[in-house]
Amino acid sequence: MGLRLKFNIVLVLVFAAGIGVSAFVSQKLLQQNAKEDVLHSAGLMMEAALSIRGYTVQQVKPHLEDKLQAVFLPQTVPAYSATEIFNSLRKKYPDYSYKEATLNPTNPRDRAVEWEADIVNAFRADPNRTEAMGERMAASGPQLYLARPIQIKDPACLACHTTAEMAPASMVKLYGPSNGFGWKHMEIIGAQIVSVPMALAQRNAQEAFRAFLFSLTAIFLVAFVVLNVMLSFMIIRPISRMAEAADKVSTGDFEVPEFTGKGGDEIAALGVSFNRMRRSLQKALKLIER
């Protein structure tokens, strides 16, 4: 096995190990960054929903108090406003969703489905828990969800949700007497759930990973070629010439020209030593002949 082959085997193994470790670490980091970006988007959506709720309570509902005595306006309900605005957003971004999933809602569209009910029940089982997040597979692909509990902290909310008899007649007429009643103070009745698609972030992460891996492989190939050229010119060729000269000298052929290696590296030092050895051997043979 020649020196070049040994060198290349070691070089390939080292680079393969380096590329493998780099690929593993970079993919983990890129996937984590993608997840953090998606989570950031979910957080922005959640804060936007809270802002819409606050705007409805503070600046919309007070101006419609007089009309609410005669007719129930769902637009004055914070949950309704936030849901409507995000439903409009979904016309352009269908994979993004916001829902105030409730176990016993007044509006049937807010009723929690199975996976949403599991989140609500988890909040009910641990009242001190303020947030939940996770991943789920939807029809459009993997999604990340961010959820926060909906808790009845304001006793005024119970005016519409204790019994059908106590609730505004216009609300009962609109939604019926069967849903959205029996709520209690400080009870967790649902969860605000934001769902954000992960497909785009994951695709961007994969593209970045492939670009990184391609760049790393290209760097390896360039380094492989450059190192082999350097190995050939700086080590293998001089040593091959020395081996050939040594073979001729060993058979008595002293017509081999001396090595004129430049620089002060080990190969040049070896050439100087070889020249000195050849001259010494030549002198010794002449003395023997005499």
N, C-alpha and C positions, 0 to 999 in steps of 0.2 A: 504494500500500500504506500503510494507516494506521499510526499510532504503536502502537495497541493490538495490531494484527496482528503487527507486527515484534517487539514486546515478547514476545508469546505464543509466537511461533516460537522465539525465542532461549530463552525459559524452558522450553519443552517439550524442546528439544534438550539443554539443560543437565541437566534432570531425568532425561531418558532415559539420557544418558551416566552420570549419577550412579547411577541405579538399576541399569544394566547392570554397572558396575564393582562396586557393592556386592553384587549378586546373585552375580557370579562369585567374588568373594573369600569371601563368607559361605558359599556352597555348598562351596567347597574346605575351609574351616575346619571346617564341620559334618561333612563326610565324614571328614576327618582325625580329628576328635574321636570320631566313631562307631567308626572303626577302632581307635583307642587304647583305647576302652572294651571292645571285643571282645577285644583283645589282653590287656587287664588281666584279663578273665574267664578267658581261656585260661591266663594265668600263675597265677591262683589255683587253677585245676584241676590244673595241673602240680604246684604246691607241695602240694596236698592229696594227690595220688598219691604223692609222695615221702614225705609224712608217714605215709601208710598203709603203705608199704613198710618204713619205719623201725620202725613199731609192730609189724609182723609179725615182723621179724627180732629185735627186742629183747625183746618181751613175749609173743609167741605161740609162736614156734618153740622157745624154751628149755624150755617146760613140756610139750612133746610129743616131746622127743628119745627117750624110752624107747619110745614107741609106733611111732616111725618105723623101728625095726629090723624090726618085723613087718609093717607096712603103710605104704604111702606115702600121706601126707596132702597133697594139693595146697594145702590151706588154709595150710600153712606156707611156701609159696613166695610171696615178696613180690609178684611180677608177678601171680600168680593172685589174691591178696587185693585188690590195687588194681583189677584188671579186674572182679572180681565186684562190688565196691562201686559202681563207676561204671556197671556194667550195671544195677544196681538203680536208680541215679539216672536212667538212660535210660527207665525205665518212665514217669516223670513228665515228663522233658525228653528226648524221643527224638532231638532234633537235636544234642545234646551227646554227645561220645564220647571215650573214652580207650582207647588200645590200645598194647601193647608189641609193635609189629610187628617180627617176627624173620624172617630169611631161612631159617634152619633151626631151627624151634622144636620143643620137646618136645611141647607141646600144639598140635594142628593149628589151633585157633582163633586162635592168635597169628601164623599165617603171614602175611607181608606181601603185600598185593595190589600191583598194578603201580605205582601212584603212591607207595605207601609204600616199595616196594623202591627206587624212584628216590631217595627221601630217605636211606634207609640207605646206599645206594651212594655218595651224595654225602658222607656222613660218613666212609665208609671211604676215599674218595679224598683227603680232607683231615682227618686225625686231629686236627688242632689246632682244628677247628671245634667249637664247643660248643653251638650253637643254630641252628635254621633256622625260618623262618616264611614264610608265603605264603598265597595265596588259591586256592581251587579251587571248581568248580561241582559240587555234589552234587545228588541227586534232589530234596531239599527246598529247594534254593536255594544262593546263594553261602555259602561257609564259609571261615573263617580257621583255619589250623592252626599249631600251635607244636610243634616237635620238638626232642628232645635225644637224643644218642647213648647207646646201651647198650653199655658196654665192660666186658670181663671183667678187672676190676682185682684181685679177690680170688681167689687160686689155689684156695681151698676150693670155689669154684663148679665147678671142673673135675672134681671127684669124681663129679658126676652127668652130666657132658657130654663126657667125653673119649672113652670107648668104652662100648658096651652091657655089656661084661663087667665094667667097673669100676663101673658105675652100680648103685644099689640094685635088687635083683630086683623089689621091689614096684612101683617106678616103671616098669621095663621091662615088667612085666606089665600095667600100666595103660595105657601109651602106646605100647608096642611098641619094637622094637630099631632102627627105621629112622630115627627123627627125633631131632634135638636132640643129636647127637654130633659129635665132631670139632672142638669149639670149642678155641680157643687163648688162652693168657694175653695180655691187653692187646688182644685182637681186638675190633673193633666188630661185634657180631652182630645188632644191631637198633636200633630207635629208639623212644623214648616219644613218642607223638603224641597231642596233644589237638586236637580239632576243635570249633569253636564257631560257631554260625550267625551270619551277619551281617545277615539279613533284618530282624530287629527293630530293631537299631541303625540300619540304613539307613532304615527306615521312620520311626523317630523323628526322624532327621536331616532327612528330606524334609518331615515335618510342621512341624518348627521352621523350615525354610527357607521353606515356603509362608506360615507365620504372619509371618515377618520381611518377606517380599516384600509381603504384603497390608498390613502396617502401614506399610511404606515408601511404598507406592502411595497409601494413605489420607492420609498426611502430605503427599505431593505434591499431591493433589487439594485438600486444605484450604488449603495454601500458595498454590496456583494461584488459587483463588477469592479469598482474602484479598488477594493482590497485585493481582489485577485490580480489586477494589473500591477499594483504595488508589490504584491508577493512575487509575481513573475520577474519584474525588472530589478527589484532590490535584493531578493533572496535566492530564488530558484535558479535564475540564469547565472549569477556569479558562482553559486555552489556547484552547478553542473559543469561550468568551465574548469573549476578547481578539481572536480572529480576526474574529468577527462585528462587534465594536465597531470594529476597525480598518477593516473594509470600509465601515461606515457613515460613519466620519470621513473616509475618502478621497473620499467623494461629497459631503462638506459637511454632513453631519448631525452636529451637535455636541450633540444632545439625549441622547446616550448617557451613562448615569450613570457616575460614576467608580468605579474598582475599590477595594474596601475589604478587600483581602487581609490576613488576620491572620498574625502570626508573622514571623519573619525569614528565611524560606527563599527560594529563588531565584524561585519563582512570585510571592511577595509583592513581591520586589524588582522583578520584571518589570512587575507591575501599577503600582507607583509610577512607574517609568520611562515607562510608557504614559500615565499621567495627566499627567505633566509634558510629554510630547511633544504630547498633545492640546491642552493649554492654550497651549503655545507656538505650535502651528499655528493655533489659534483667534485668538490675538493678532496673528499675522502676517497672517492674512486680513483682520482688521478694519483694520489699518494700510494694507493695499493698497486696501481699499474707500474709505478716506478720501482 
